[in-house]
Every structure is written in structure tokens, then in C-alpha cells.
Amino acid sequence: METTPQNEHNEHQQQQHAGHVEDVLLPKEPQAVRVVEVVEDTDHSFELNTELLEKILLDPKVADKKVAVIGVAGAYRKGKSFLLNFFLRYLTWRSKADKVMGEVELDNSQWMSPNSPLSGFSWRGGSERDTNGILIWSEPFIMKDKNGEEIAVLLMDTQGAFDSQSTVKDCATIFALSTMISSVQIYNLSQNIQEDDLQHLQLFTEYGRLALEDSASKPFQSLLFLVRDWSFPYEAEFGFQGGQRVLDRRLEVSEKQHAELQQLRQHIRSCFEDIRCFLMPHPGLKVATNPNFDGKLVDIENEFQQQLGVMIPRLLDSHALVHKEINGQKMTCRELLEYFKAYMHIFRGQDLPEPKSMLMATAEANNLAAVASARAVYQREMEEVCGGDTPYMSTNELLEHHDRVKNIAIREFRNARKMGGVDFSMQFLERLESDLQESYENYLKVNNGKNLFKSMRTPTVLVTLMIIDYIFQEFFQLIGLDFIAGLCSSVLCLVIGALGVWAYSRYSGHLREAGGYVDDAVTYVWTNFISPNANHLGPLGGAIQMGEALGAGNRTANATAAPGAADGLRKRH
């Protein structure tokens, strides 16, 4: 068959489509797959590999089984993936042993395979980040819980926090999403539980809690503080018992503590149903300094191996497996997929606030305080000349005073000691200018309300209409046109009623909307009938024209001088 450009194009499209299908196929051999990716090159958005996640969680073998999710999170280059591979090794051995031997004794250490290199989740030594986004093992492990029911166990690895390429939002989102999905979240720490570790945990869990619906139950399930390289076994022994004593001391709330420290600890306690701690020894110098270290346990200190043999079987014991629950309901893999999608949709939306570093949050609060202080200076100065108790002043004079006081307020803002630098403060300076302009417009409205000519326009026009209507009524009665006189009488009643409603509205503050309608009607009559014919009304018309000219001059001054003053102010910046 002859090859044509169209055929080549079709073949190319088919190849592209086939390649797309291959992208979402699971690898033949189980391995770690990335289900959430952080797009760091552009806008630091998050992409969920929905097709790949569906392949894993909707597998007929596990789709309708209850699920447990073991996740690990924490700072980067602290050995999270390295540790998770031992969980993987145990689960792999356990699943094979169960098929052959049935129930296996948990103290059996054969699973550790001391001479085998460590493989599974990507890991390596060094100081540079290795993991991006969120990864899960492509093949869930089938185990039995304490009731003998089969349960799918998922292992989840996360991108390390606080590296040079991740924003605070990246770190908060990854940690929060991992905590929301996990039934057991391992918080990987180095050497000790420090106050900044608790502060970061508070920030990340609060970010996750914002994404969840309000519930009477605690939002997250089990948290394990895993303290690596613990160097004080004489204070607290390695393992769960020593870890619990350290944890109790760190989370203890006392009256001597500052309120901020008390609130932090209460927040953490309120977020998790269960909180534990495990102290791990250092794995040894070969692990830390040998660039060719491949994860063999024979190169790791015996104490570290012993504690691995305690912690991992304990967490993955059939009697200790923690089902993933949401609002008290145990989740299946199929249901977990839908929650995963929903959580990603929330984090990609605009409903959640932008998490900030402590410096940025403090700088923002500091600049907002400076804005509030400068705005208070402006309002205090303006109240003295055009407040509610002061007499009416011309618009030009009010504008001049506004410009002068505005410069004082801006100088007050600039002289305040602020964090974040000049560029960061510029956005708050613009906000201050906007607030001052809005305040000026409000003062202008108040000032115009004091103009006797404008404020008395409605009653003056209504009374004038009443007098004119009464004169016409008497005239038509005199010449015998009673029907027209009756119409004038009806109009007179309407005008008297409108004047009564307007007066009641202004005096009592009630029926404000009705009073506004009366003002609008009078303004219409004034604009279309009285003002255009003012030159035919003698001395009264002259007064009307003078008032109109004064109002027009004020409006012109306000429209032209205000932009000019604003431009001059920007030039001075």
C-alpha cells in the first residue's frame, strides 16, 4: 500500500494515542509510581495522575476491600524513602510467607534479609532532594486485620519539605494531602522533637483541616513521631516506650507556658485520634559517609536493625493495622479514590488561603498595622474639619485639605518600622491610597449633605408645588371648572403625603427607601422642569441659577483636581 502524507499523519496520531495509553498502564513489575506531581517549572500547581491512580485502586483484587494507608512525611534528606523501603521489604516477605505458611510469627526476623541491597522507592545518599510529589507502591498488599478480614495496605512516600525548590504552599499541600489520605502518618524528624517541628505540624495540619468539611470527630487518624538518630538513650530508651515519654513532655501543657505554646499543643492534640512516638538510633557512619552504600543491613548498626525489627512489625501487625476512616466510616479502595480526587480539586481551587512562612505572615501583619495607623491619622485630621458636627465647606477647600492630610498619612506609613522590605510594602501603600480615596469620597458625601441649598431642595420644591397647586385649584373653582379643580386637589394631597413621608424618614430614620424615592422624584422635577426654566422665574430663578453654578463648579473641581493630586502624589513616590 502506498504511503501518503495523510496516512503518515494518521499513523502518527495512532502512535501518539498508543503512547498515551502506555503512559497510564501500570509497570509489569511492582514499583513506586508518582500519583501527584508538583509542577515547579511554571506555577507550582499540582497534577493528579488520575488514570494511574484508578489502575491501582480500581483493580478488581482490591477495589472493594477496606484499605490502610501508611504515609511518611517530613523534611527532605532525612531518610524517609530509605525507611519506607524496609516497610516494603516486610510487606513483600509477609505476603509471600502468608501464602506458604499461613500466619507468621511477628518476631521472626527473616524478613530483614541483611545481605540484600535496599530497593523499591527511589533513595540515595547526599544532600540533594530525590523525591517529587507523592508516590505510592503500584501493587497494594493484601493482609488480614484482627477480625480476619482481608485489607489492602498502601505505602505512600512524599516529597521532602523545606528544600530550595519548594514554596511554603508546596510543603503545606503535600504534607496536608498525605495526612488526609493516610490512616497512619509517620512524621519523620531528626534527633529530637523541636518547637519548630511542632509549629510546622500545626501549619500543615491546619491547612489540611481547612480543606475538610466540618465534623465533630477529629480530622486525622494516627500520627507517629519518628525521631531518627536519637542520641540520648540515657534519658529515654529507644523504641515506643521511650518515645512516648519524650512525646508527653513535648506536648505537655502547663500554666507557666505562654498562651501561644499552649494553643499549639492543644491544636495538635485536637487534630489526631492517636499520637505516638518512636525513637530510632543512628544507623552508623557507613550509612552517613559511604557514597557507595546500597542499603544492606550488614552495613548498618545492630541497634538500628533491632529497632527496625520492633517498629515495622508492630505497625503492620494484623491486630494493629489502622483502617482508613473518614467521618467514622471505613473506606474501600474505590471510595478512597473519590476522596483523593475531591481533595486534589480543593487544593487546586481558590477557596483555601495561601499559606505563608512565618516571616511573610509577620511582615504582612506588620504592614497592615502600619496601614491602620496611617488611616487613623487621616480620619482624625479629616474629622476636625469636615466631621459630622462641622459646618459645610466648599468642595475645593475640602479637596485641598484631603491632599494635605493624605500626604501626612502616607508619611506616617513610610516612617513606621516595617518588615518585608520596600517592594513588599508597596502593595500596602497602594492599599492605603485606595482606602484614603474611599474615605475622602465618604467625607465628600457627608459634606454635601450639609449644603443647605441641596438638603432643603426636596421640601422647598414640594412646598412650592403645594402653593402653585393651591393657587390653580382656587382659580379653576372660581371659573367653574370643578373637575380640574378636583384633580388639583388630588395632586395637592399626593404632594402633602410625599412631604410627610420625606419629613418622617429624615426625622426617624425609618422608611428610608420611601424617602429616597421622594428625593429622586423631586430631583427629576428639578432637573427637567424647574432648572431649565429658571430664567423665567425672576429673582427666584436667579437664586436657582446661582446655586446650580456653585454645585457645578464644585463637581468640576472635584473631578479635575483629585486625579491631578493623585498623579502628583505618585510622582513624589
Secondary structure, 3 states (H helix, E strand, C coil): CCCCHHHHHHHHHHHHHHHHHHHHCCCCCCCEEEEEEEECCCCCEEEECHHHHHHHHCCCCCCCCEEEEEEEEEECCCCHHHHHHHHHHHHHHHHHHHHHHCCCCCCCCHHHCCCCCCCCCCCCCCCCCCCCCEEEECCCEEEECCCCCEEEEEEEEECCECCCCCCHHHHHHHHHHHHHHCCEEEEEEECCCCHHHHHHHHHHHHHHHHHCCCCCCCCEEEEEEEEECCCCCCCCCCEHHHHHHHHHHHCCCCCCCCHHHHHHHHHHHHHEEEEEEEECCCCCHHHHHCCCCCCCHHHCCHHHHHHHHHHHHHHCCCCCCCCCEECCEECEHHHHHHHHHHHHHHHHCCCCCCCCCHHHHHHHHHHHHHHHHHHHHHHHHHHHHHCCCCCCCCHHHHHHHHHHHHHHHHHHHHHCCCCCHHHHHHHHHHHHHHHHHHHHHHHHHHHHHCCHHHHCHHHHHHHHHHHHHHHHHHHHHHCCCHHHHHHHHHHHHHHHHHHHHHHHHHHHCCCHHHHHHHHHHHHHHHHHHHHHHHHHCHHHHHHHHHHHHHHHHHHHHHHHHHHHHHHHHHHHC
